[in-house]
Amino acid sequence: ELNLENTVYRGWLWSQHINIWSSNFWMGIGTFELSEMANNSPIIVARGSGSESFFTSLLARVGVISLVLLWVVFSVVVRSIKIGCPHIAPISMVFLIAMFSYGSFIVPYNFLFLLMLILIFGKPRLNVTIGHIH
């Protein structure tokens, strides 16, 4: 059985976040309850909190500064390809995709977010010799 709420939810959620962001483009609106901002839409009642898209939710919360995060992660992908770090580009691209598609596990205060940042921005190689770390 095709459930319309499940089918259109992600696009609807993104549009709600963009509408919220447009109300305060530069600074965002801070913490909010999607159910209050979405005017009691039948979709939100059926689905939940709206935390499923990290990036668009971040836009609504903090405004334009979240575009910096997008630019930084994208530049890491490009730079890692240029310098030939084989693990950084795929991890960064997974992070970008997760930010848009299913970001409820990517929140700035949890371990998975920190682990993802360490894997992307950490030093890619550590030369270890007996008694010395370079």
C-alpha positions in Angstrom: 0.0 0.0 0.0 1.3 3.4 -1.0 1.3 5.9 1.9 1.2 9.5 0.5 2.7 10.9 3.7 5.8 8.7 3.4 6.2 9.4 -0.3 6.1 13.2 -0.1 7.5 13.8 3.4 11.1 14.5 2.5 10.4 17.1 -0.1 7.7 18.6 2.1 10.1 18.8 5.0 12.8 20.5 2.9 10.2 23.1 1.7 9.1 23.7 5.3 12.7 24.3 6.5 13.3 26.6 3.5 10.1 28.6 4.3 11.2 28.9 8.0 14.7 30.0 6.8 13.2 32.6 4.5 11.6 34.3 7.5 15.1 35.2 8.8 17.6 34.6 6.0 20.7 35.8 7.8 20.4 34.5 11.3 17.7 31.7 11.1 15.1 31.5 13.8 17.0 29.4 16.4 15.4 26.3 18.0 11.8 25.6 16.9 9.2 22.9 16.9 8.3 21.9 13.4 4.8 21.1 14.4 4.2 24.7 15.5 5.9 26.2 12.4 4.1 23.9 9.9 0.6 25.1 10.8 -0.6 21.7 11.9 -0.2 20.1 8.5 -1.6 16.6 8.3 1.9 15.5 7.1 3.7 16.6 10.2 1.0 15.1 12.5 1.6 11.8 10.8 5.4 11.9 10.6 7.2 13.4 13.5 9.7 16.0 14.5 11.3 17.1 11.2 14.9 16.3 12.3 15.4 14.0 9.3 17.2 16.6 7.2 20.3 18.0 9.0 21.2 20.7 6.5 17.9 22.3 5.7 17.1 22.2 9.4 20.4 23.9 10.2 19.5 26.6 7.6 16.3 27.3 9.4 18.0 27.4 12.8 21.2 29.4 12.1 20.7 30.9 8.7 23.4 31.7 6.1 26.3 30.5 8.3 25.2 26.9 7.6 26.2 27.5 4.0 29.8 27.8 5.2 29.6 24.2 6.5 28.4 23.0 3.1 31.2 24.9 1.4 33.8 23.5 3.8 32.7 19.9 3.3 32.5 20.3 -0.5 36.0 21.9 -0.5 37.3 19.0 1.5 36.0 16.6 -1.1 37.7 18.6 -3.9 41.0 19.0 -2.1 41.2 15.4 -1.0 40.7 14.3 -4.7 43.5 16.7 -5.7 46.0 15.5 -3.1 45.1 11.9 -3.5 43.8 11.0 0.0 41.7 7.9 -0.9 39.5 7.7 2.2 38.6 11.3 2.7 36.6 12.0 -0.5 34.1 9.1 -0.1 33.6 9.7 3.6 33.0 13.4 2.8 30.5 12.6 0.1 28.6 10.2 2.3 28.5 13.0 4.9 27.1 15.4 2.3 24.5 12.9 1.1 23.5 12.1 4.7 23.2 15.8 5.5 20.4 16.1 3.0 18.7 12.8 2.9 18.7 11.3 6.4 20.4 13.6 8.8 18.6 12.8 12.1 21.8 11.0 13.2 24.0 14.0 12.3 23.6 16.5 15.1 26.4 18.7 16.2 26.4 17.3 19.8 26.6 13.6 19.1 29.4 11.1 18.6 28.6 10.2 15.0 28.9 13.8 13.9 32.2 14.2 15.7 33.5 10.9 14.3 32.5 12.0 10.8 34.3 15.3 11.2 37.4 13.5 12.5 37.5 11.2 9.6 37.1 14.0 7.1 39.3 16.7 8.7 41.8 14.5 10.7 45.3 14.0 9.6 45.1 11.3 6.9 48.5 9.7 7.6 50.4 9.2 10.8 54.0 8.0 10.4 54.9 5.9 13.5 58.4 4.7 14.1 59.7 3.0 17.3 59.9 5.7 19.9 58.8 8.6 17.6 55.5 9.8 16.2 55.9 12.2 13.2 
